[in-house]
Every structure is written in C-alpha cells, then in structure tokens.
Amino acid sequence: MMRLQNQLTIAFTSLLVVIMAITGITIYSQMLQMLIKDEQRQLEDSGELIVNFILSQDLNSTANVHRLLSMLEEYNLQVFAYDEVDHRIIFSSIPDANIIERWVNYYDLRNEEQPLWEAGGEKYVVSIIPFYTPFTSQQLVLLTPLDDLQEVQKSLINRLTLIFLIGIIAAVLISNYLTRTLVTPLTKLRKKLKKVEKREFDQLEEIKATGEIKEVAQSVDDMAKELKSYIQSQRHFFQNASHELKTPLMTIQGYAEGIRDGIFQGKDAERGYDVMVEEINRLKKIINEIILLAKLDSEAQPYQFKEVS
C-alpha cells in the first residue's frame, strides 16, 4: 500500500508537470510566430536606415554602392531594391539574380504584409518598405532565412526544457518537504493511537503540529486522559468490590464450617445463622449496586431529568 507522503508527492508533481507541459506547448506553438514578427520589426528598422541612405546618396556612384553594401554586410541582411516603373533591380546583395526575378514575378511587392517567401527549398522572412522619388516608385525588400529563426527557437526551447527540468526537480524536493511536514505529525498520531490502544498512557508524547492536525492530536490527548481515568476508576472499583465481597464471604464461610464441624452449637449456632443471613443480605445489596452501576454504564440515557422546586 502506497504511503500518503508518496501519494501527495506524486499528485503535486503530476499537477506541476501537466501545467508546465501545457505552458511549454503553448509557448512552442507561439514562439516561431513571435520570432517572425520580431524579426520583421527589426528588418523594418534596418530598412528605414537603408531607405534614408538611398534617398540621400547617389547610387550611380561606385563609392556609395560600396558604402551601402558595407552597411548591409554590417547588419547581416539580404536585400534588393526593385524599381516598378522600369521593372529593374536597382541593387542587390543576393548573388543569384534568378531567385530575385522569380520572387518579383511570383510575389506582389506592393503588399507590405507578406507571407514567408520560398526559394531553393528554403524559407525567408520578408519585410517590404516602399520609398518614392519624384520620378519613380521603388520597393526595398529585406529578407532573413527562416532557418536562423528556427535555430533561435531551438536554442530557446532547449533552455526552456532545462528550466522546466530544474523546476520539476525543485518542485519534487519542495513537495516532498511539504508533504513530509504534513505527514510526519499524522504518522506520530497513528503511533500515539497505537499506544492508547495498548493502554501505554505513560509513554504518550506531545505532537507538534498546526491547524486541524493539532486539534485532532489534542482530542486524542483528551481521549487518552479520559480513558486512563476510566480504567483507573474501574480498577479501583473492582479492588473495592472484591474487598467488599470477600469480607462477608469469609464470615459466612467461617460460621458455615464451624456449624458443620460442631464448633458452634446451641445459641452460638443460632447467632452464626443470624450473622450469615445478615452477611448474605449485605452481599445482595453489594450485588444490586454493581448491577445498577453496570446498567448506568451501559444505557445511553439512564437518567430521567426533571425540574424540582
């Protein structure tokens, strides 16, 4: 039979594992979307800086183009700018022009809310920032491989798993300590009841507890005191009763044997008979009192209460 402490520990641990599992699944299902949105915000911030640079510099200059490429390399971005009027790529940090052409033909560059783009079996997080000049309309497209975010997600999941494992271990230790604190007084109380059952009243120890357990322990102490007092009163009663019964019996026995053996004759014999009758009446009275006490002790409501003047 499983001990109460183990049952409580398993119950608390199971509850915590279920809660943490639900939390982990919820976090995992939402984490990638949160990372994608956060990455898109970062791409937009970087795109604003690039747009400001493009609008403020002449990209026909080789030096400015190199400065732009250096900026893209510093931000670790894959970027291309597309001119809708001339249908041409203004500049690009992506070496494969076929991929850019496929994207331009397949996706709507005027839609700033883009799904994940695909190319070569790989997915990309996309942020499109339109910018306008007096003579043209252009879009700056910034991309980040989804694999990078999935690596971040995997790293976060590993850390969360480690935190969950540490939390479960800590929860097991704490729940074990708390259940031990709760169960130990109950165990002592069980041993105390065993001692009461064996009438070992002098070996009862005080149980340190709080709340309902303390109240139960106090009730056990009160019960033990009452039971000890009752047993002692019974012992005294039987000692007194045996003494009261023994005295008349010895008297009756003495006179009966004396009359039988001819020791008491005549008036002595008659006086012996009177003494024997008197002692027998005394025995009857003692026996009736014992029967009355037994009746009072056995009946639930032996008394008839009524008001008197």
C-alpha positions in Angstrom: 0.0 0.0 0.0 1.4 3.4 -1.1 2.2 5.8 1.8 0.3 9.0 2.0 3.5 11.1 1.6 4.3 9.4 -1.7 0.8 9.8 -2.9 0.9 13.6 -2.2 4.3 14.0 -3.7 3.2 12.2 -6.9 0.0 14.2 -7.0 1.8 17.6 -6.7 4.5 16.6 -9.1 2.0 15.3 -11.7 0.0 18.5 -11.4 3.1 20.6 -11.9 4.2 18.5 -14.9 0.8 18.9 -16.6 0.8 22.7 -16.0 4.4 23.0 -17.3 3.7 20.8 -20.3 0.7 22.8 -21.3 2.7 26.0 -20.8 5.6 24.6 -22.9 3.3 23.5 -25.7 1.6 26.9 -25.8 5.0 28.7 -25.8 6.4 26.4 -28.5 3.3 26.9 -30.8 3.5 30.7 -30.5 7.3 31.2 -30.3 8.1 31.0 -34.0 5.3 33.5 -34.9 6.6 35.8 -32.3 10.2 35.5 -33.6 9.0 36.1 -37.1 7.1 39.3 -36.1 10.0 40.5 -34.1 12.4 39.8 -37.0 10.1 41.7 -39.3 10.1 44.7 -37.0 13.9 44.6 -36.9 14.0 44.4 -40.7 11.7 47.4 -40.9 14.0 49.4 -38.6 17.1 48.5 -40.7 15.1 49.2 -43.9 14.3 52.7 -42.8 18.0 53.4 -42.3 18.8 51.9 -45.7 16.0 53.9 -47.4 17.3 57.1 -45.8 20.7 56.3 -47.1 19.4 55.6 -50.6 17.4 58.8 -50.8 20.3 60.9 -49.5 23.0 59.4 -51.7 23.6 58.9 -55.4 23.7 55.2 -56.1 25.3 55.8 -59.5 28.5 56.4 -57.6 30.5 53.3 -57.0 31.7 54.5 -53.6 28.1 55.0 -52.4 27.2 51.5 -53.6 30.2 50.1 -51.7 29.1 52.0 -48.6 25.6 50.6 -49.0 26.9 47.0 -49.4 29.1 47.5 -46.3 26.1 48.7 -44.4 24.2 45.6 -45.5 27.1 43.3 -44.5 27.2 45.0 -41.1 23.5 44.4 -40.5 23.9 40.9 -42.0 20.9 41.4 -44.3 19.9 40.1 -47.7 18.4 43.0 -49.6 17.4 44.0 -53.0 15.7 47.2 -54.3 13.2 47.0 -57.2 12.0 49.8 -59.5 8.4 49.2 -60.5 8.4 51.8 -63.3 11.5 50.5 -65.1 11.0 46.9 -63.9 14.6 46.5 -62.9 16.7 45.6 -59.9 18.4 48.8 -58.7 20.9 46.9 -56.4 21.0 43.6 -54.6 23.1 41.8 -52.0 21.8 38.4 -53.2 24.2 36.9 -55.8 21.6 34.7 -57.6 19.6 37.0 -59.9 17.3 34.2 -61.0 15.9 33.9 -57.5 15.2 37.6 -57.3 13.5 37.5 -60.7 11.3 34.6 -59.6 10.3 36.5 -56.5 9.5 39.6 -58.4 7.3 37.6 -60.8 5.6 35.5 -58.2 5.0 37.8 -55.2 3.2 41.1 -55.0 5.8 43.7 -54.0 3.2 46.3 -53.2 1.8 44.2 -50.4 3.7 45.0 -47.3 2.1 42.1 -45.3 4.0 39.2 -46.9 4.0 35.5 -46.1 7.2 33.6 -45.9 9.0 33.6 -49.3 10.4 30.4 -50.6 13.4 29.7 -52.8 15.6 26.6 -53.3 13.7 24.7 -50.6 14.4 27.5 -48.1 12.0 29.9 -46.5 12.7 33.6 -45.8 11.1 36.2 -43.5 10.3 39.2 -45.6 9.8 42.9 -44.9 8.9 45.3 -47.8 9.5 49.0 -47.4 8.2 51.2 -50.3 10.0 54.5 -51.0 9.3 57.1 -53.6 11.2 59.7 -55.5 9.8 62.4 -57.8 10.3 60.2 -60.8 9.9 56.6 -59.7 8.3 54.2 -57.2 10.6 51.6 -55.7 10.4 48.9 -53.1 13.2 47.8 -50.7 12.9 44.1 -49.9 14.7 42.7 -46.8 15.0 39.0 -46.2 16.2 36.8 -43.4 16.4 32.9 -43.7 13.8 31.2 -41.5 16.4 28.7 -40.6 18.2 31.3 -38.5 15.0 31.9 -36.5 14.4 28.2 -36.1 17.9 27.9 -34.7 17.0 30.6 -32.2 13.7 28.8 -31.5 15.6 25.5 -30.9 18.0 27.2 -28.6 15.2 28.8 -26.6 13.3 25.5 -26.4 16.4 23.8 -25.1 16.8 26.4 -22.4 13.1 26.3 -21.5 13.4 22.5 -21.3 16.3 22.8 -19.0 14.4 25.3 -16.9 11.4 23.0 -16.8 13.5 20.1 -15.7 15.1 22.2 -13.0 11.7 23.4 -12.0 10.3 19.8 -11.8 13.2 18.7 -9.7 12.8 21.7 -7.4 9.1 21.0 -7.2 9.6 17.4 -6.3 12.0 18.4 -3.5 9.7 21.1 -2.2 6.6 19.0 -2.4 8.4 16.1 -0.7 9.5 18.5 2.1 6.0 19.9 2.5 4.3 16.6 2.4 6.8 15.2 4.9 5.9 18.2 7.1 2.3 17.4 6.7 2.5 13.6 7.0 5.0 13.3 9.9 2.5 14.5 12.5 0.0 12.1 11.1 2.5 9.3 11.4 3.2 10.3 15.0 -0.5 10.5 15.7 -1.0 6.9 14.4 1.7 5.6 16.7 0.2 7.6 19.6 -3.2 5.9 18.9 -1.5 2.5 18.9 -0.1 3.3 22.4 -3.5 4.4 23.5 -4.9 1.1 22.2 -2.3 -0.8 24.2 -3.0 1.4 27.2 0.6 2.7 27.4 -0.6 6.1 28.7 2.7 7.0 30.4 4.6 6.8 27.0 2.5 9.3 25.1 4.4 12.2 23.7 3.2 15.7 22.6 2.8 16.1 18.8 3.9 19.4 17.4 1.5 20.3 14.6 -0.7 23.1 13.4 -4.3 23.5 12.2 -6.7 20.6 12.1 -3.9 18.1 12.9 -3.2 19.9 16.2 -6.9 19.8 17.0 -7.0 16.1 16.4 -3.9 15.5 18.4 -5.5 17.5 21.3 -8.6 15.4 21.0 -6.5 12.2 21.2 -4.8 13.6 24.3 -8.2 14.3 25.9 -9.5 10.9 25.0 -6.4 9.2 26.5 -6.8 11.2 29.7 -10.5 10.2 29.9 -9.7 6.6 29.1 -6.9 6.5 31.7 -9.1 7.9 34.3 -11.9 5.5 33.4 -9.6 2.5 33.6 -8.2 3.6 36.9 -11.7 4.1 38.3 -12.6 0.7 37.1 -9.5 -0.8 38.7 -10.3 0.9 42.0 -13.9 -0.2 41.7 -13.0 -3.8 41.3 -10.5 -3.7 44.0 -13.1 -2.2 46.4 -15.8 -4.5 45.2 -13.6 -7.6 45.6 -12.7 -6.4 49.1 -16.4 -5.8 50.0 -17.4 -9.2 48.6 -14.5 -11.1 50.2 -15.3 -9.9 53.8 -18.9 -11.2 54.1 -18.0 -14.4 52.2 -15.2 -15.1 54.7 -17.6 -14.5 57.5 -20.2 -16.8 56.0 -17.6 -19.5 55.2 -16.3 -19.3 58.8 -19.7 -19.8 60.5 -20.8 -22.4 58.0 -17.7 -24.5 58.6 -18.0 -24.0 62.4 -21.6 -25.2 62.4 -20.8 -28.1 60.1 -17.9 -29.2 62.3 -19.9 -28.8 65.5 -17.8 -25.9 66.8 -20.9 -23.7 67.1 -23.8 -25.3 68.9 -26.9 -24.0 70.6 -27.1 -20.3 70.9 -23.8 -19.8 69.1 -25.1 -21.7 66.2 -28.3 -19.6 66.1 -26.1 -16.4 66.3 -24.0 -17.8 63.5 -27.1 -18.3 61.4 -28.1 -14.7 62.1 -24.7 -13.4 61.1 -24.8 -15.5 57.9 -28.2 -14.1 56.9 -27.0 -10.6 57.7 -23.9 -11.1 55.5 -26.0 -12.6 52.7 -28.2 -9.5 52.7 -25.1 -7.4 52.6 -23.9 -9.4 49.6 -27.2 -8.9 47.9 -27.0 -5.2 48.5 -23.5 -5.0 47.0 -24.5 -7.2 44.0 -27.6 -5.0 43.4 -25.4 -1.9 43.5 -23.0 -3.5 41.0 -25.9 -4.3 38.7 -27.1 -0.8 39.0 -23.7 0.6 38.1 -23.4 -1.7 35.1 -26.9 -0.6 34.0 -26.0 3.1 34.3 -22.8 2.5 32.4 -24.4 0.5 29.6 -27.5 2.6 28.9 -27.2 5.8 26.8 -29.6 7.8 28.8 -30.2 6.2 32.2 -31.3 9.3 34.0 -34.7 10.9 33.9 -34.1 14.7 34.4 -36.9 17.0 35.6 -37.1 20.3 37.3 -37.8 20.5 41.0 -38.6 23.3 43.4 
